[in-house]
């Protein structure tokens, strides 16, 4: 569907030669900016060399910019034509690309033109995943064909505790350690700060269903977790049980 919040730019500079300033200027004009797509990486590269050092340097500049502006930058890139048992070895260029970014997604079609594919996912804050997809010609997008799987029981306990806590508190702003401490007021279960981020990423759909919005904010003292419970957006069967 058309949206007023989607902008296209066909005039751009290269990495290290003005692109970062362009994105920063746009962020100033649109303070609600959340995500930037670059299609494709090669279009904004300032160095045609694909060595490890060059790949890592340019992607590091984009990552630093994303961290600074607290946005996500998605870079579309090509894969090699040769097949590999490890899908991530098919990413064109050196390992400097996948080694620098927070996460990589590789889409491989079962057979050219079949419109059936698998999305391979790996990242610092997520567990490895393989998601089966099929292209919907009517919707003009890839849709997930996997049957949804229930979260692990441990995740269920964490989400249940979080849900109960936010129903009464509505908002939370703090570190992962502070969140774990806060959840002790509603659960005797032991949670671990180093798992909190992964639990959020893995259960994003469930959190939205329960009316929970979450985001991260990087500060000099670390990463803050920002949570808000919106009862009007809570589509679960549990909102009327408290």
Secondary structure, DSSP 8 states (H G I E B T S, - for coil): ---TT---------TTTTHHHHHHHHHHH-TT--EEEEE-HHHH-S-----HHHHHHHHHHHHHHHHHHT-EEEEE--B-SS--SSGGGGBSS-THHHHHSSEEEEEEESSTTS-EEEEEEEESSS--EEEEEEEETTTTEEEE-S------HHHHHHHHHHHHHHHHH-EEEE-HHHHHHHHTTT--S---HHHHHHHHHHTHHHHHHEEEEEEEEEETTEEEEEEEEEEEEE-SS-TT--
